[in-house]
Amino acid sequence: MSLTASAAATVWTVLADDPDNGGEPRWEDQTKHHRDLYTQLVISFALGLGAFMSFCVLRPKWTELYAARRKQRSSASRLPELPDSLFGWIPVLHRITDDEVLQSAGLDAYVLLCFFKYATRLLLYVFIFAVGIILPVHLSYTGNSGIPGWDDHDDSPGNDSMSTIGALGKGDKDAIIDSNYLWIYVVFPYVFSGLAIYLLLQETNKIIHTRQTYLGSQTSTTDRTVRLSGIPPELKTEEDIKCFVEAIHIGKVESVTLCRKWKELDLLIDERKRIIWELERAWTKHIGYKRPRSDGNTLPLTRQPPVISNRPLDDDDERAQLLSGGEHTHVSGYANERPRVRVWYGPFKMRFRSIDAIDYYEEKLRKIGEQIQCTREKEFPPTEIAFVTMQSIAASQMLVQAILDPHPMQMFARLAPAPADVIWKNTYVSRTRRMTQSWLITLVIGFLTVFWSVLLLPVATLLDLQTLHKIVPSLAELLSEHPIVKSLVQTGLPTLAFSLLTVAVPYLYEWLSNKQGMMSRGDVEMSIISKNFFFSFFNLFLLFTVFGTASGFYGLWEHLRDAFKDTQTVALALASSLENLSPFYINLLVLQSLGLFPFRLLEFGSVALYPLRFLWARTPREYAELSTPPEFSYGLTIPQTILILIICIVYSVFPSSWLICFFGLVYFTIGKFIYKYQLLYAMDHQQHSTGRAWPMICNRVYVGLIVFQLAMIGVLALRQSIARPLLLVPLLGFTMWFSYWFSKTYEPLMKFIALKSINRDQPGGGEVSPSPLSSPFSPPSGLDRDALPIQMGGRELELRLKKYVHPNLIVPLHDAWIPGRSPQGNGASLHESQDSLNNLSV
């Protein structure tokens, strides 16, 4: 029988098999038969294989999507070209070294891939122990293999089943013949915790060495700049701030940028963007453009051939004059009429006049351009924030670690983000407003995080057939009559709901984090990581585990009530829930690794949204933006991967440890490969934080270890073992102390540049300032954290913002991107303009 026929027969056998006639299974006990795991494997493998094969076929055809970063980012141009064959790109991608990743994608991408390597190594060691020692011990003493559905027939005294646990909870000491096997719950928490900490320190030392070497050998403006906040009123000029800093005798100041209240200018720039959008839409509607069909890999625009009209213009035709009243003869040799717009005027804007839209928006563009030029020359009121660039990296690192002023909350120095990373609109928001926004949004997110169960549990209740019989008996009977649908509901819907929740909620948290008034995009990204992990860890792990169910809505409140009465109930719920929920987490890992991860390669979201964006696009600028690389978000990626690792660690000693660790290995192996491709070739990502996510990852791994050790203490206490749980208390205390020691010892090296790491022989490293640039912009050179993508005519030039200056003060006010006309207005053709822009960008 062929492989396809065997798989089809397996699927039919799995789905056609009648369920047991006993009581209805609860969600946490959803795999009463091993057919449910087979169902999840078959469905996930089919989904993943289909997505992967689709990507392999579409990758060479849709290079503007699947190779967008390499085509549009100069830092990625040095990467090897991937073959167009179906699978030939895989070994080429695998051979790309860590140094190439660092030089092409930066420290943030390097740190993310290091975390996947760390998780893979740790789970590989745990899997070896689980298969070689833990699984044989469980089989020998309890007959439990850890495979969902295979051990349900075991109600014998030697089986460590849930009936045995319940008996122990009631004091039946004869339920277990020999309890010597419980020593694995004492020994292996020490082994696995020590292994996790050792490998984490190894990876941390490697990342610190790489980061210190990389940052200490360059002299970027960012590394020589600090951000001062709380500047008192008597120091509200650049010269006063410079004198104050130099009076401390740490080093010489190269430049000072005092942030000012630029709100008026920002509003004008935003209004100008809107006018340009309207003008380009009007021109495109008049001229008529469509996408050519000659090349499927690009999205250039070609002009429709004009239709010459011989009809003369009347003298009183509104198309014959501009709003300013000057003489003008319109070119009307196109297929479409010139669009018109209504201008409302008079008292209460009750009257209107229909005029030529192109003339109207061109005149508004001219007037607002003049207004912007006049506004740029104004003297804006200063704020309490300034960026101080020192002449050397050593001086800036000493300044940022010093206490500058004896008054609290005054002249407080922090590391400065890169010029391109600054959120300038937040620099002129008052401190009171920023703190109010931050605390209010934090409270909202905390409230949502704690009470997401209000939305989760009613949906989960419908998946529990026992509860469903009480609420909707007809629906429960319908599921009982159709075993195929019932199996899919009990197996697939819980994990699918779990996965969809982990995808949807982080986007809400991302939007809220952007409203907190943070100064840089890097800070926003770190905040998103923290918030999303807290949501995933609390709602999607602790809530499920501690309270023992995600579908027993009434049972949740019973657990809450009993937990306040008897602390032993908490230990009982923790231990029994972990063992009951192992089938759920196995299904989750199967779905995430085999089923959903390949869809990340396919970039299903971008592909699904592309037709809508294409239908919405009308102007040359909008069509060109279709080829912009999709954004890779670390805040949406890192929390879920940490949660998966914590789940694998917590289950590392249970009977199902070998199965969970195996699929965890599959998850991180596939994930490292997929994210490596996306970070290098497909998706755009700003180099915000220089690897600052690594300490956050480490701290959350320590949280996972603490939960793991608490779970083992609960399991031993549940089995009425008194001495053994006490042996794990020193390990718990050591882990807590070590996490504190790690934060004090290692985290500063992930935040600052050590003075010894600075190359003082080069300009900017010691006391000699690098030669200042006459222009704030310069072409990028290799990997540059100061890169600010400047747009000209809708194309990003990747010019580098070398100075801390608000871009709206200096960015050129280019004309609208009109088909057949250069963005600079020099009459060049569209394709010539695009070629010149492409040459500048590389």
ZIRA-V531753 format. One line per field, one symbol per residue. psi: psi as a letter, one per 30 degrees, with the letter a starting at -180 (. if undefined). A space follows every 50 residues. Layout:
BEGIN
psi=???
END
This chain:
BEGIN
psi=kleeeeeeeeeeeeffkkllgalkklefhfifkffeeeeeeeeeeeeeee eeeeeeefefeiffefheeeffkefffflkkklflegffeeeeefkleee eefefleeeeeeeeeeeeeeeefeeeeeeeeeeeeeeeeeefgjffkkff gffjglffkhafeeeeeeffgjfgfkekgffffffeefeeeeeeeeeeee eeeeeeeeeeeeeeefglhleefgkljklhklefhhleeeeeeeefffhe lkkelkjkkligeeeeeeeeeeeeeeeeeeeeeeeeejllklgekfflhl kkkkkkjkkgklklegkffgllffglkkjkjghleklkllkkjkaakghf llkjlkeeeeeeeeeeefeeeeeeeffljkklagklkjjlfleeeeeeef gljfkfkkhkhkklkklleffkjffffgkleeeeeeeeeeeeeeeeeeee gffeeeeeefeffjfeeeeeeieeeeeeeffjfeeeeeefeeeeeeeeee efeeeeeeeeeeefgfglflfeeeeeeeeeeeeeeeeeegdeeeeeffkf fieeeefeeeefefekffeeeeeeeeeeeegeeeeeeeeeeeeeefeffe efheeeeefeeeeeefkeleeeeeffgkklkkjeffeeeeeeeeeeeeee gfflegeeeeeefeeeefeeeeeeeeeeeeeekkkkieghgffeeeeeef eeeeeeeeeeeeeeeeeeghkeeeefffeeeeeeeeeeeeeeefeeeeff elkkeffkjfflkfecgkklklkfkfkllkjbjjfgkjjkkjhfkkfhlk jfljkkefffkkillljkkgkkffggglleeeeeeeeeeef.
END
